[in-house]
Amino acid sequence: MKSRLLAGSAAALLAVVGVILVFSYAQGADQRAVQNLAPVDVLVVRTAIPAGTPVDAMKDSLDTQQLPESAVPKTALHTLGDSAGKVAAVDLVPGETLVAERLVAPDALKTPGDVKVPTGLQEVSFQLEPQRVVGGLLVPGDHIGIFISMSSGGIEAKPDKQTTELAIHKVLVTMVQRAPQSAASAQATPNPSSGAAGSKDSALPTGSLLLTVAVSDVDASKIVFAAEFEKIWLSKEPLDAKDSGPTVMQQSGVYK
């Protein structure tokens, strides 16, 4: 009888110790998860900020949020301390992380009609998703490279081959227009796998952008054809970017 009581007491004690160990491990796991996320404080747009808004006037429209370091762009702003005197280069939408490229000096702000079209060129517009427009970070006055991808027929000798080429270099952007976006759709959503309650991923730009560029008549025809029948991708290509000459990329050349 006594041995059974001792055995029962020992089992109860082991159960209590087990509960304590499990609880301690769970707490430690939560702490390790947060440490692995390396959360950092960044500025996130809370309410819409129109292009041209001075930094001093946008403070009430920004929040400081903790995001996992891996989800934060390298140029994300943590404070406005070094941005005094600057203005919003483009419309800022709720939910997006504020990055340095979005703030410029007032005299650098380009609005429709401010970018002079070089003599002999014409303007043409086309619409693309943000991932095709350098993440939606382009502003009037930038220069871009225009890649055209063709599903077939890009090379006369191989009409059945898919091809991509940087077809037009250093194109002047004269206007960038963003599709209207509701605050609800722009808000970042919690990441259930992050392990940190209440943390949010960096918001991705959503909605199409309409770009207007200044090009020659021949290049305008290329852009219209690609927009109608094929696919377009852009790079940000400053005037001093290296130009290695025409290169038509096919599947066989991707790994070379």
C-alpha positions in Angstrom: 0.0 0.0 0.0 2.8 2.4 1.0 4.7 1.6 -2.2 1.6 2.4 -4.3 1.2 5.7 -2.6 4.9 6.5 -3.2 4.6 5.6 -6.8 1.5 7.7 -7.2 3.2 10.7 -5.6 6.3 10.3 -7.8 4.1 10.1 -10.9 2.2 13.3 -9.9 5.5 15.1 -9.2 6.9 14.0 -12.6 3.7 15.3 -14.3 4.1 18.7 -12.6 7.8 18.9 -13.5 6.9 17.9 -17.1 4.3 20.7 -17.4 6.8 23.2 -16.1 9.5 22.0 -18.6 7.0 22.2 -21.5 5.9 25.7 -20.5 9.5 26.9 -20.1 10.4 25.4 -23.5 7.5 27.1 -25.2 8.4 30.5 -23.7 12.0 30.0 -24.9 10.8 29.0 -28.4 8.8 32.2 -28.6 11.8 34.3 -27.6 14.1 32.4 -30.0 11.5 33.0 -32.8 11.5 36.8 -32.1 15.3 36.9 -32.0 15.5 35.0 -35.3 13.2 37.6 -36.9 15.5 40.4 -35.9 12.6 42.9 -35.8 13.5 46.5 -36.7 11.5 49.7 -36.4 10.6 51.2 -39.8 8.2 54.0 -41.0 5.0 52.8 -42.6 2.4 55.0 -44.4 -0.8 55.0 -42.4 -2.9 57.4 -44.5 -2.4 58.5 -48.1 0.2 61.1 -48.7 0.0 63.1 -52.0 3.1 63.7 -54.1 4.8 67.0 -53.1 3.9 66.8 -49.4 6.8 68.1 -47.3 8.3 65.8 -44.7 7.2 68.0 -41.9 3.6 67.7 -43.0 3.6 63.9 -43.4 4.6 63.0 -39.8 0.9 62.4 -38.7 0.4 60.1 -41.7 3.2 57.7 -40.7 3.5 55.0 -38.1 6.5 53.3 -36.7 6.1 49.5 -37.0 8.3 46.5 -36.1 8.9 44.3 -39.2 11.2 41.3 -39.6 14.6 42.5 -40.9 14.4 40.1 -43.8 11.2 41.8 -45.0 12.5 45.4 -44.8 14.0 47.0 -48.0 17.6 48.2 -47.6 16.6 51.8 -48.1 13.7 51.7 -45.6 13.6 54.8 -43.4 13.6 54.3 -39.6 13.2 58.0 -38.8 12.7 61.3 -40.7 15.8 62.8 -39.0 17.9 63.0 -42.2 15.0 63.9 -44.5 14.3 67.5 -43.4 13.3 69.8 -46.3 12.4 66.9 -48.7 9.0 66.2 -50.2 7.2 63.0 -51.4 8.3 62.3 -54.9 5.1 60.3 -55.7 1.8 59.5 -54.1 2.4 57.3 -51.0 -0.3 54.7 -50.3 -1.3 53.3 -46.9 0.6 50.1 -45.9 3.8 50.8 -47.9 7.2 51.0 -46.1 8.7 54.4 -46.6 12.0 54.2 -48.5 14.6 56.8 -49.2 13.8 56.9 -52.9 10.3 58.2 -52.2 11.6 61.5 -50.7 13.4 64.1 -52.9 14.4 67.7 -52.8 11.6 70.1 -53.8 13.4 71.2 -56.9 13.8 67.6 -58.0 10.1 66.8 -57.9 8.8 66.2 -61.3 5.1 66.7 -62.1 3.3 66.1 -65.4 4.6 68.6 -67.9 7.8 69.4 -66.0 9.9 66.9 -68.0 10.9 68.5 -71.3 10.6 66.1 -74.3 13.8 66.3 -76.4 13.4 67.7 -79.9 12.5 65.0 -82.4 11.0 62.6 -79.9 7.4 61.7 -79.2 5.6 60.5 -76.1 3.9 57.1 -75.8 2.2 55.4 -72.8 1.9 51.8 -71.7 0.6 50.1 -68.6 2.5 47.5 -66.5 2.3 45.7 -63.1 4.6 47.0 -60.3 7.1 44.1 -60.6 7.7 45.0 -64.2 8.4 48.7 -63.2 11.3 48.3 -60.8 8.9 47.8 -57.9 6.9 50.9 -58.8 9.8 53.2 -57.7 10.2 55.1 -61.0 9.6 58.8 -61.2 9.5 61.3 -64.0 13.0 62.2 -65.1 14.4 58.7 -64.7 15.8 56.8 -67.6 14.9 53.2 -68.2 15.8 50.2 -70.3 12.9 48.5 -72.1 13.0 44.7 -72.4 10.7 43.0 -74.9 10.0 39.3 -74.6 8.4 37.5 -77.5 6.8 34.1 -77.2 7.9 33.2 -80.7 9.1 34.7 -83.9 11.8 36.9 -82.4 14.5 35.4 -84.6 13.9 34.7 -88.3 16.0 31.6 -88.3 14.3 30.2 -85.2 10.6 31.4 -85.4 9.5 28.9 -82.7 11.9 30.1 -80.0 11.1 32.4 -77.1 13.4 35.4 -76.9 14.0 38.4 -74.7 16.1 41.5 -75.6 16.9 44.9 -74.0 15.5 46.5 -77.1 15.5 50.2 -76.2 18.1 51.8 -74.0 18.1 54.9 -71.7 14.5 56.0 -72.3 13.4 59.2 -70.6 10.3 58.8 -68.4 8.1 61.8 -68.6 5.1 60.8 -66.5 4.2 58.0 -64.0 0.6 57.5 -63.0 -0.5 55.0 -60.3 -3.9 53.3 -60.4 -6.2 54.3 -57.5 -5.9 52.0 -54.5 -8.1 51.6 -51.5 -6.6 51.8 -48.0 -8.1 48.3 -47.2 -6.3 46.6 -50.1 -3.1 48.4 -49.4 -2.7 47.3 -45.8 -0.1 44.7 -45.1 -1.5 41.5 -43.6 0.0 39.6 -40.6 2.3 36.7 -41.5 1.0 33.6 -39.6 4.4 31.9 -40.0 6.5 34.7 -38.6 6.1 33.6 -34.9 5.7 37.2 -33.7 2.2 38.3 -32.8 1.1 41.5 -34.5 4.1 41.8 -36.8 3.5 42.7 -40.4 5.3 42.0 -43.7 6.5 44.9 -45.8 3.6 45.9 -48.1 4.1 45.2 -51.7 3.0 47.8 -54.3 -0.3 46.8 -55.9 -2.3 48.1 -58.9 -1.0 48.9 -62.4 1.1 51.9 -63.3 0.8 53.9 -66.5 4.1 55.2 -67.8 4.7 57.8 -70.5 8.1 57.9 -72.2 9.8 60.0 -74.8 11.1 57.9 -77.7 11.7 58.0 -81.5 9.0 57.0 -83.9 10.6 53.6 -84.5 11.0 52.9 -80.8 7.4 54.0 -80.2 6.3 51.4 -82.7 8.3 48.7 -80.9 6.7 49.7 -77.6 3.1 49.7 -79.0 3.7 46.3 -80.7 5.1 44.7 -77.5 2.3 46.2 -75.4 -0.3 44.9 -77.8 1.0 41.4 -78.5 4.0 40.5 -76.4 5.5 41.4 -72.9 7.5 44.3 -71.5 9.8 44.5 -68.5 11.7 47.6 -67.4 15.0 48.3 -65.7 16.3 51.6 -64.2 19.1 52.5 -66.6 20.9 55.7 -65.8 22.7 57.5 -68.6 26.1 56.2 -67.4 25.0 52.5 -67.3 27.1 50.1 -69.3 25.7 49.1 -72.7 27.2 45.8 -73.9 25.4 45.9 -77.3 22.4 44.0 -78.7 21.9 40.6 -77.0 19.0 38.3 -77.8 18.5 36.0 -74.8 17.2 32.5 -75.5 16.7 29.5 -73.2 20.0 28.1 -74.1 21.9 31.2 -73.1 20.4 31.8 -69.6 22.9 29.6 -67.8 26.0 30.7 -69.9 
